[in-house]
């Protein structure tokens, strides 16, 4: 069975999360991805931690199905190896520090002048031009600049996302931009340049709170794990644990009040009509909900919520996610090889094709084979100049 991107070559000068996440998704769809790394340690995400059976959790997640080529791009001969690879490539991705690609002659203008069919993608913190172009940009810094921290946390304290949400946003947008450029190239015969700014990717994801605060209006208030503007929607305590549920409309409110709270009088109380009414009387409703749920176990509360047709969820930890019955029932798990042995991995979401699920590479694991493929012998040893 073929995959959508079988036969495409992606060369990526990548590190950390954003670009590796983008190119791993291209690999999932069948693309051959050659990951170019520094010989002295490689992608620094390799050293973030050792929690995945001795390997970095971030690295294992974002780098399966790739080939690792170790090159010292300060050396002319090894930079020439990279250019010879790009000569064969369909896509070139880089997320080096601002200005680094330009200093090595790897800027999109230079590359696409030499190879008009090439699709180039640059991922940076703030994008080319503007007063922030040269600023360092890490995930948490972008969460702050994009206003994400201002709407996340409790009323008393901001909180970061528990995952690298700015990196993921940038990687996802780079992935979709490259797919669109491939479709466009099929029509026009020419490549394109995709420029992704982490700030701009996060700004797009912040559309709801930005529009909520249109024309200087009060922005959404931090509500912890609850919803800033919809109530009830969030975690609630039972006698032996936490359940999370949410209501979307008056029909669900009537069902919730009657079946879960056993308070049909609340279902027709004018104060609680419409989400605006329920949000405005949050304190009264919170007290009514707590009075009932505090007498129920989590299992009893869940039974009532399901009977009422209310959307609900358990507040799982990572063990709960690893062992989630729905993921198991849908056959979402497989495994990938790594330098320390096989690790479980989620299958990518896709169509009727079998996704590519090849090994996570060791640093420089494929250098010799790639050099031989280019017809380069022992005269160039990656990392030695």
N, C-alpha and C positions, 0 to 999 in steps of 0.2 A: 504494500500500500504506500502510495506517495504522500508526502506532506506538503503543505502550501509553499514552504520556502526551500524545498530540496534543491540543491545545485547552486544556491547563493553563497557567496563568500563574504563574511563580515570580518574586518580587521579592527580590533578595538584596543586603543591605548587608554586603559581604564583603571580605576581604583575606587575604593570605598564602596558605595552602595548604588548610587543613581545610575551610572553607566552600566555597571555589571548587571543590575536588575533589568535594564532595557535589553541588553544583548542576550541574557539568559532566556528571555521570552522569545527572541528571534531564534535561538537555538532550539527551544521547545517546538517551534514550527518547522524545524528541519534544516535551518541555515547552519553552515559550517562557521563557527566562530573561533578565530585565532586571537587569543588574549595575549597582548604584548606586555611583559612585566620587566621591571628592573631586576638584574641578577642578584643584587644585594638585599634580599628579603622579599622582593616582588611587591604585589599589591599589599599596601599596609593593612588592609582588612584581614589579611591572613593572621595577623597578630593581635586582633581585637580581644580574643579570649581563646580558651581551649575547651569550651563546654560541650562541643559536639564530638565526644569520644576523642579528645585531643586536638580537634580542629576548631577553627573559628566558626561560631554559629552564623554570623553574617556571611562569611565566605562560602560555607557549604550551601546556604540558601540561594545565593545569587550566581554561582559559578559552575554548576553542573553542565555537562555536555559541551565543554570548551576544550581547546588545545592551548597549552601554555608555552609561549616562546619567550625566552629570556634574552633581552637585548639591552646593551648599554648605548643609549642613543646619543651620548656625548661623543661616541666614536664614529667617524665618518663611514667606516666599512659597515658597521652595524646599522646605522641609519639608512644606508643603501639597501640593506636587507629588507627593512621595513618598506621602503619605496617600491622594491620589487614585488613585495606582497600586495601593496596597494594597487599596483599595476594590474593585478588579477582580480581585485576585489570589486564587489557590487556596492558595499557600504563601508564607510570608515567612521568610527565613533571615537571621540576623545573627551575626557573630562579632567584634563590637566589643570594646573593652576593658571590663572589669567596670564596670557602672554607667552606661556611656555611653548605651545604649539607653533605660534608665529615665529619664535626665535629659532625653531628647528626647521622652518620651511614647511610646516605641516598645517598651515592655515587653510581654510576651505577655498579661498580665492586661488591660491597657488595650486592646490591639488586638483581642483575642478577645471582649471585652465589646461592642465596636463591631461586629465581624464574627464572629458565632458559627461560621460555616462555615470560617473561616480556619484553616489549619494553620500554626503558628509553630514555628520551630526556632532555638534558641540554642546556640551552640557556644562553650565557654570552656575555660580551662585546668583549673579545679578545681571548677566548678559553683557554684550559688547556695547561700549559707550555709556555715557551717563556718569554721575559722580561716584557711583559705588562699584564701577567695573573692576577695580583692582582689589576690592575687599576680600578677605578670607570669608568663606561661607561654609559653615558646618550646619548640619540638620537643625540643631536647637537654635542656632543664631537666626536661621530663616524662619523657624516657627515664631520667633519673637518679632522679627521685622514684618512678617505677613499678618500680624495681629492675632495669630492663632492662640497665643498664650493669654491674650486679654479676654477670651471667651471660654477658656478651658481651666477647670479647677473648681474650687469652692468659693463662696462669697468672700472668704478671708484670705485666700491664697491662690495664686496662679499655679498651673501644673502643665508640664510638657506631655505630649503624647507618649504612650509607652512603646511606640514603634517609631522608626525613622520616617515619619509621614511626609516630610518635605522631600527627602531623597526619593521616596516611593512615588510621589506625585510627579517629580521630574522624570524618573525612569519610565513611568507609564506614558507620559506625554511624548517622550522621545520615541518610544516604541510605536505609538499610533502615528506619529509624524513620519517615521521611516516607512511604515506600511503604506501610508498615503503617497509618499514620494515614489515608492516602487510601482504603485498603480499608475501614477502620472507618467513615469518613465516608460511604461509599457505603451502609453499612448503617444508620447512625444519623442521618445528615443534619447532624451537627455536627462541627466540627473538633477539634483537640487541640493540645497543646504538647509538643514533643520537646526535652528538655534533654540536651545531650551535654557531658560533661566529658572532656577529653583524658586526664586521669589515670585516670578510670574505664574509658575505652576501652582504654587500655594495660593496666590491671589485668586486664581480661577476657582480653586476648591473652597475659598472663603466667600463665595458669592452670596449665600444666604445671610450671614451676619452683616455683610456690607450693605446689601439692599435693605435689611431690617433697620439699619442705621442711616438710611437715605436722608440727605439734607441736614446732617447733624443731629438726627434723632438719637435717642438713647439706644445704645447697642444692646444685644442680648446679655443678660446678666449671667455670671458664672453660677452653675447649679450642680456642681459635682457630677455624679453619674446620672442625675436627673436631666430632664429637658428644660432648656431655658424659657421656652414659650408655650409648651403644651403640658397640661396637667389633667389627671395624673399620668406620668410617663417617667419611669425610672425604677430604682430599687426600693423595696419596702420590706420591713422586718416582720417576720412571723415569730412564733414562740421558739423555733429552733433553727432559724436560718433566714436567708434573704431570697426573695423572689423579685423578678423584674418584669414589669408589664407596662403597657401603654394603651391609651384610648385615642381614637382618631375622630370620633364624631358623636352626635347626640344619640344615635341608635345604640352604639356601644356603651355610652354612659348609662342609658336606661337599663340595659342588660346587666351591666356591672353593679349598679346600685341595687337592683332587685335580687340578683342571684348571688353575687359575691358578698355584698354587704348586708343582704336581707333588710334593705331599707328602701322599699318602693316609694316612700314619701320623698326621698331625695331625687328620684328619677324625674319628678315633675316640679321640683322646686325651681322657681324662676331664676334664682341667683346662680344656678349651675348650668343654665342653658348656654350652649355654644362654648367653644374652647376659651374665648375671651372671658366669659363668666366664671368658668372653673378656675382659670389662671388667676383671676382677680380675687377669688375666695380660696386661694390655695391653703391658707392656715386652717380654715374650718374643715375643708375636705381632708386634709392631712390627719386632723384629729379623728374624724369619723372613720377613716381607713385604718388608722392605728388601733382604734378601739376594737375593731373586728379582727384584724390579722394577728394581733398580739395574743389572741385566744386560740389561733389555729396553728397547726404545724405547717411546714412548707408544703408537704405532700397534700394536706387538706386544702390549702390555699390554691395550689396548682389544679386540683380537681375542680374546685369551684370556677376558677378562671377559664379552664377548658370548657366546662359546661356552659359558661356564659359566652363563649366564643371570643374571648379577649386574647390578644396577642401577648405572649409571655415567654420568658426565657429563664433558665438557670444561670447563675453567675459562676461560670466555669473558671477554673484555673488552667494552667498549661497541661496538667495531667488529664483534666476533663476534656481538653481539646484533642490531645493525643488519642484518647479513648472514646471520642464522640461516636455514639451509635449510628448517627446518620452518615458520617463519613465512611464508616466501615460498611454499612449496608449498601452504599452506592459504589463501593469498590474504588474509592479515591486513593488508596494507598498502594504504593509500590516501593521499590528500593533503588538506590544508586550506589555505585562503587565509589570509594574515596581512598586516599592513601593510607587510611587506618582501618579499612574494611567497609562493608556495606552499611548504609544508613537508610532508615525509612524516609520516603519523600512523597509529597502529595503530587498526584498527576495534575498537569496543567488543565485548565478548563478549555475545551476546544470542540471541534466538530467530530466527524466520523473517522479521522485519521488517528494513527497511533503516535502520540507525542514522542519526541526524542528524549530519552532519559539516560544519557551516557554519564560517565564518571566525572567526579570533581577532580581536576588535575593537580598534580604536584607542581611546584615551581620549576619551569623549564623542562617539564616532562617530554614535550614534543619538539624541542628545539632541533635535535639531530634530524628527525624525520622531515621537518619542514625545510630545513636547509638542504637536505638531499633532494627534496621535491623541487626546489628552486635551482638545482644543479650547482650548489655551493658545497665545496668540500672542506677539508680540514684547514684551509687558509683563513677561514673566519670561525673563531670560536666565540659564541655569544658570551659577553661579559668580560672578555679579555682584550677587546680592541683589535 
